Amino acid sequence: MTYAHPAAARPPYPVVPGLSFRSLAEPDVDAWLELVKRIAAHEKAPWHAQYSELVAAIFDEVNPVTENSIVGVDDAGVPRAYGRVSKNVAGEKAHVSGGVDPSWQRRGVGAAILAWQEARTAVRFLQDGQGHPTARDYVEEDNPALAALLSAAGYSIVRYFSEMVRPLDQTPQPGELEGISIVTWTPELSEAARVAHNEAFADHWGSEPRSVEQWQIQMKHEHLRLDLSTLAVDDATGEIAGYQLASVDPDSSNGRKEGYTELLGVRRPWRGRGIAPALLLDAMARFSANGLEFAALDVDTENPSGAHGLYARMGYAPVRSSMAWDKAL
């Protein structure tokens, strides 16, 4: 389904000396990725968007780039800054993301892009017939420049997240689960896993259902490792009770050879049966067998399921934090 966003609803582009602004387009992907890499290297970011994610953003029908993105190019046509707004239909917040080339920072470019994103966010809420427009951005703890920009613009921290890591030098063997089989994730089970994920995360803070299109983007990511990903299947019904989706970044800036649990969830009817730790133990064994030395994941520190405590008991320790920043417009 294509969602129409009239061009008249797009706010005026920022005015910044030396830069010309327009919407992102398909021919920009390669140069956009190089900009993303320059920004990530300067910020010493632990990760950055990959090529497949940028392509997906260009063809996102819910958030068309013609109305929901801007790129600032210099006189030579080189992208030096960008911004994007993404929002699910009827979603409670819009995500704002972007960046400025290190050589163009401290010139007010970031503030100009953020103001444009806020104006676009307000329009998106109007188009969806919603009140209380809210913009959200995520910031790593060691990115003080972005934190200062958001703070000056009236954003405040609403949630903390922790990246946790566990060495795999002593990996416990996964135990047996009564009535549950842990199987390798296969593409034909992907849609059932999406439905299971949406159900499992329905009670998680800030989570919104993943559409088929959004899930397909995840399934096409360069770092995804289905051979290290697993599903917990109920032997009696064949239903997916839980899942663990893993990735490996061979070029990670943290210097660790690690397997990363991108998603871990257990559907409510099967909670309390030890499925989550069993999935993690299985993941550790798979990571270790593939020559990886650490297991990593990210957790909402206020998760009501007690996930943070579970991971700590399983030997994971926090190594860095990130924050969600919100602004009611």
C-alpha positions in Angstrom: 0.0 0.0 0.0 1.3 3.5 -0.9 0.6 6.3 1.6 0.2 9.7 0.0 2.0 12.7 1.6 1.4 15.8 -0.5 4.5 17.8 -1.4 2.8 20.9 -0.1 3.1 19.4 3.4 6.9 19.3 3.2 8.4 22.2 5.3 10.8 24.6 3.5 14.3 23.4 3.2 16.9 24.9 5.6 19.0 27.8 4.5 22.7 27.2 5.3 25.5 29.0 3.5 27.5 26.7 1.3 24.9 23.9 1.2 22.0 23.3 -1.1 19.2 21.1 0.3 16.8 18.7 -1.5 15.2 15.3 -0.8 17.3 12.1 -0.9 16.9 10.0 -4.0 18.1 6.6 -5.2 21.3 7.9 -7.0 22.4 9.3 -3.6 22.8 5.9 -1.8 26.5 5.3 -2.4 27.5 8.9 -1.5 25.1 8.8 1.4 26.7 5.7 2.8 30.1 7.3 2.5 28.8 10.3 4.5 27.4 7.9 7.2 30.8 6.2 7.4 32.6 9.5 7.8 30.3 10.6 10.6 30.5 7.2 12.3 34.4 7.2 12.2 34.5 10.7 13.7 32.1 9.8 16.5 33.7 6.4 17.0 30.2 5.0 16.8 29.8 1.2 17.6 27.7 0.7 14.5 26.3 2.6 11.5 23.5 2.1 9.0 24.4 -0.4 6.2 23.8 -0.2 2.4 20.6 -2.3 2.6 19.1 0.0 5.2 19.7 3.1 3.1 18.2 1.4 0.1 15.2 0.4 2.2 14.8 4.0 3.3 14.8 5.3 -0.3 11.9 2.9 -1.2 10.0 3.2 2.1 6.4 3.7 1.0 5.2 4.6 4.4 7.9 7.3 4.8 8.6 8.5 1.2 11.9 10.2 1.0 10.5 13.0 -1.2 8.7 14.4 1.8 10.5 12.8 4.8 14.2 13.3 4.0 16.7 16.1 3.2 20.3 16.1 2.1 22.6 19.1 2.1 25.2 19.0 -0.7 28.2 21.3 -1.2 29.1 23.2 -4.3 30.8 20.0 -5.7 27.6 18.0 -5.1 29.1 16.0 -2.2 26.5 15.2 0.5 27.6 16.9 3.8 24.5 16.5 6.0 21.2 14.6 6.0 18.1 14.1 8.0 15.2 11.7 7.9 11.8 11.3 9.6 10.1 7.9 9.9 6.8 7.2 11.5 4.4 4.2 11.5 0.8 5.0 10.6 -0.9 5.8 14.0 2.5 5.4 15.7 2.9 7.3 19.0 6.2 8.9 18.0 8.2 9.8 14.9 11.9 8.9 14.8 14.3 11.6 13.7 17.8 10.6 12.5 20.6 12.3 10.6 24.1 13.5 10.8 26.6 16.2 9.7 29.9 15.6 8.0 32.7 16.3 10.5 34.1 19.1 8.4 30.8 20.9 8.4 30.0 20.6 12.1 29.7 23.6 14.5 28.1 25.7 11.8 24.5 25.3 12.8 23.7 22.6 10.2 22.5 20.0 12.7 20.2 22.5 14.4 18.7 23.5 11.1 18.1 19.9 10.1 16.5 19.1 13.4 14.1 22.1 13.1 13.1 20.8 9.7 12.5 17.3 11.1 10.3 18.7 13.9 8.2 20.6 11.4 7.8 17.5 9.2 7.0 15.4 12.3 4.2 17.8 13.2 2.8 17.5 9.7 2.9 13.7 9.8 0.8 13.6 13.0 -1.7 15.9 11.4 -1.9 13.7 8.3 -2.5 10.7 10.5 -5.2 12.5 12.4 -3.3 12.4 15.7 -2.6 14.9 18.4 0.4 15.2 20.7 3.2 14.9 18.1 6.4 13.6 19.6 9.9 13.3 18.0 12.4 10.7 19.3 16.1 10.2 18.7 18.5 7.7 20.1 22.0 8.8 21.4 25.0 6.8 22.4 26.5 7.8 25.7 29.8 8.9 24.1 28.2 11.3 21.6 28.0 14.5 23.7 27.6 16.7 20.6 24.3 15.2 19.7 23.2 15.1 23.3 23.9 18.8 23.6 22.1 19.6 20.3 18.9 17.7 21.5 19.1 19.3 25.0 19.3 22.8 23.6 16.3 22.0 21.3 14.2 21.0 24.3 14.5 17.2 24.2 14.9 15.2 27.4 15.9 11.6 28.2 13.0 9.3 28.6 14.7 5.9 28.7 18.1 4.2 29.2 19.4 1.2 27.4 22.5 -0.9 28.1 24.7 -2.9 25.8 25.9 -6.0 27.6 28.7 -8.4 26.7 29.7 -11.9 27.9 33.0 -13.7 27.1 32.6 -17.2 25.6 35.7 -18.8 27.1 33.5 -20.8 29.5 30.2 -21.4 27.8 27.6 -23.5 29.7 25.9 -26.2 27.6 22.3 -25.6 26.8 19.9 -27.8 28.8 16.8 -29.6 27.7 13.4 -27.8 27.6 10.4 -30.0 28.3 8.0 -29.9 25.3 10.1 -27.2 23.5 12.5 -27.7 20.6 15.1 -25.1 19.7 15.6 -25.2 15.9 17.7 -23.1 13.5 15.8 -20.2 12.0 14.7 -20.8 8.4 13.3 -18.3 5.9 10.0 -20.2 5.6 9.4 -19.6 9.3 10.2 -15.9 9.1 6.6 -14.7 8.8 5.5 -16.7 11.8 8.5 -15.3 13.7 7.4 -11.8 12.8 3.9 -12.4 14.2 5.5 -14.0 17.3 7.7 -11.0 17.8 4.9 -8.5 17.5 3.0 -10.4 20.2 6.0 -10.8 22.4 6.9 -7.1 22.3 3.4 -5.8 22.6 4.0 -5.0 26.3 7.5 -3.5 25.8 8.1 0.2 26.1 8.3 2.1 22.8 7.7 -1.0 20.7 5.4 -0.9 17.7 4.3 -3.8 15.5 6.7 -4.6 12.7 5.1 -4.6 9.3 5.9 -7.3 6.6 8.0 -4.7 4.8 10.0 -3.7 7.9 10.6 -7.3 8.8 11.9 -8.0 5.3 14.4 -5.2 5.7 15.7 -6.9 8.9 15.8 -10.3 7.0 18.0 -8.7 4.3 20.5 -7.0 6.5 24.2 -7.6 5.6 25.1 -8.7 9.2 22.2 -11.1 9.7 23.2 -14.7 10.5 20.3 -17.1 10.3 22.6 -20.0 11.0 23.2 -18.4 14.5 19.5 -17.6 15.0 17.0 -19.9 16.5 13.3 -20.5 17.2 11.8 -22.2 20.2 8.9 -24.3 18.8 6.2 -25.9 20.9 6.4 -29.7 20.2 2.6 -30.2 20.8 1.3 -27.3 18.6 4.1 -26.4 16.3 3.7 -22.7 17.4 6.7 -20.5 17.8 7.1 -19.8 21.5 10.2 -17.7 21.4 13.1 -16.6 19.1 16.7 -15.3 19.0 17.8 -13.4 16.0 21.6 -13.0 15.7 24.0 -10.9 13.7 27.8 -10.6 13.2 29.5 -7.4 12.2 32.9 -8.4 10.8 34.0 -4.7 10.8 32.9 -3.7 14.2 34.8 -0.8 15.7 34.8 -2.3 19.2 37.5 -4.8 18.4 35.6 -7.8 19.6 34.7 -10.9 17.7 31.2 -11.2 18.9 27.8 -12.6 18.0 25.0 -10.1 18.7 21.5 -11.0 19.7 19.4 -8.4 17.8 16.1 -9.7 19.0 15.1 -12.0 21.8 11.5 -12.7 22.8 9.1 -15.2 24.4 5.4 -15.1 23.9 3.4 -14.6 27.0 1.8 -18.1 27.2 5.2 -19.7 27.3 7.0 -17.3 29.7 8.4 -18.6 33.0 9.6 -21.9 31.4 13.2 -21.0 30.9 13.0 -20.5 27.2 14.8 -17.1 27.1 18.0 -18.4 28.9 17.9 -21.6 26.8 17.8 -19.6 23.6 20.8 -17.5 24.9 22.8 -20.6 25.9 22.2 -22.1 22.5 23.3 -18.8 20.9 26.5 -18.8 22.9 27.3 -22.4 21.8 26.7 -21.4 18.1 28.8 -18.2 18.5 31.6 -20.1 20.0 31.5 -22.9 17.4 31.8 -20.2 14.7 35.0 -18.8 16.2 33.4 -15.8 18.0 34.7 -14.8 21.4 31.9 -12.8 22.9 28.1 -12.7 23.0 26.4 -9.3 23.1 22.9 -7.8 23.3 21.1 -4.6 24.2 18.5 -4.2 26.9 16.0 -1.7 28.1 17.2 -1.1 31.7 13.7 -0.6 32.9 12.2 -3.7 31.1 9.4 -5.0 33.3 10.2 -8.6 32.3 13.4 -8.5 34.4 15.5 -9.1 31.3 18.4 -7.0 32.7 18.7 -9.2 35.8 18.5 -12.3 33.7 21.3 -11.3 31.5 23.5 -10.3 34.5 22.9 -13.7 36.1 24.0 -15.3 32.8 27.3 -13.5 32.9 26.6 -10.5 30.7 28.0 -7.2 31.9 27.3 -3.6 30.7 29.9 -2.0 28.5 28.1 1.1 27.2 24.8 2.9 27.4 22.4 4.8 25.1 19.4 7.0 25.7 16.1 7.7 24.0 15.4 11.5 23.9 11.9 12.8 23.3 10.3 16.1 22.6 6.6 16.9 22.6 6.1 19.3 19.7 
